[in-house]
Amino acid sequence: MLLTVDVGNTHIRLGVFHPGGGPLERTWSMRTSPAVTSDELALTIRGLLGDCAQELTGIAAMSVVPSVTGELRRMAADYWSQLPAVVVAPGVKTGVPLKVDNPREVGSDRVVNALAAHHLFDGPVVVVDVDTATTVDAVSARGELLGGAIAPGIDISVDALADRTALLRKIEVVRPRGALGKNTVAALQAGIVIGFAGQIDALVDRLRTDVDELADASVVLTGLRADVVAEESRTITDVEPELALEGLRLVFDRNC
């Protein structure tokens, strides 16, 4: 089985795929710590995988936290040295042409999402990732990452409101009943969730205006908060919560 590891700024997402292009079998989540060591990663991952750890045939990983990227490499070398392993970084074959000013600035998560979206959908695609940051990326029909927009994510906004206001507090991020909140919690949920859905719709609309190829593009939503935002957006056409893990599987196939 192939182990895929997606290290985000706040969470690490794990998944195992059946070999030979089989489906995603199971997923797990763990908290991201910038100071985590390769030994801690291996111990936690082995504990989560259980019996699956004995069945691994390869590892594909990526990280948007630079301090964790090297630990991922050390983990694979120290604990699964007998397995082929790929950690996404400049120089690793992804098959995604980066049509941007500085390709090295593009996060590995955006590249892997673009690869998976191009694989799953015909024609051009707009990829919306709602996580620590919200990214809205344009992918051409040829699989090129054309660029996109980046905004603060839902959790950053919730934390900022709680930290910078005297009477507001952190809330559970769930889909609101409507825009008319009758209490502080409901008003915050409405403002955060419906507001972020509106932000996504505005960015998608603008991309479709600015890039002719995107006029009829599919719009796929992924990320930690995808389930909360999906029903509030009018532009989202598809939801793929594990898009990054699928992209890591494809990167592994290209390199191993």
C-alpha positions, 0 to 999 in steps of 0.5 A, a space after each residue: 500500500 502507498 502511504 501519502 503524507 500531506 503536511 499543512 500549516 495546521 494539520 497533517 493528512 495521511 492516506 493509504 492507497 491500494 497498489 497499482 492505482 487502487 482507490 484511497 483505502 483510509 485517511 487519518 489526521 494529526 496536528 502539525 508541529 514545526 518542531 516535530 522530529 523524524 522520530 516523532 513523525 515515524 512513531 505517530 504515523 506507525 501508531 495510526 497506521 497499525 497493521 497497515 504499516 507492515 503492508 506499505 510499498 512506498 511513500 509520497 509526501 509533501 510539506 508546506 512547512 520547511 522545517 518539516 520537509 527535511 524531517 519527512 526525508 529523514 523519517 523515510 530514510 531511517 524507518 522505511 529505507 527499503 521502500 521507494 519514497 518521494 518528497 515533493 520539492 523543486 526537481 521532482 517530476 510532477 508533470 505540471 508546467 508552472 506558468 508563473 513569474 517564479 515557479 520556486 515560490 509556488 507551494 507544493 500543495 498548489 502543484 499537487 492539487 493542480 495535478 490531481 484536478 487535471 487528472 480527474 476533470 476534463 478541460 480547464 479547472 479552478 482549484 479552491 483549497 480552503 485550509 489555513 490559507 484559501 487558495 484559488 488556482 487556475 489550471 489550463 486544459 493542458 494541465 498548466 498552473 496559470 496562477 491564482 489568488 491567495 487569501 487568509 483562511 477561515 481558521 486564521 480569521 476566527 483566531 484573529 477575531 478572538 485575539 483582537 476583539 474584547 467581546 468576541 470569542 472562538 467559535 465552532 466553524 459549522 454551516 450557519 442557518 442563514 445570514 441573519 444571526 440572532 446571537 453572537 455565535 450565529 452571527 460569527 458563523 454566518 459572517 465567517 462561512 457565508 463571507 468566505 463562500 462569497 469571497 470564493 465566488 468573487 475570485 472565481 468570477 473574476 478569474 473567469 472574466 480575466 482568463 477566457 479559457 476558464 469561462 466554463 471551467 469546473 470549480 473543485 473545492 478541497 481542503 480542511 473546511 471544504 464540507 463547511 463552505 461547499 453548500 454556501 458557494 454558488 460557483 463550486 461544481 465538485 468537492 474532492 476533500 482528498 485532492 492533495 492525497 490523490 495528487 501525491 499518488 500521481 507524483 509517486 507514479 511519475 517518479 517511482 
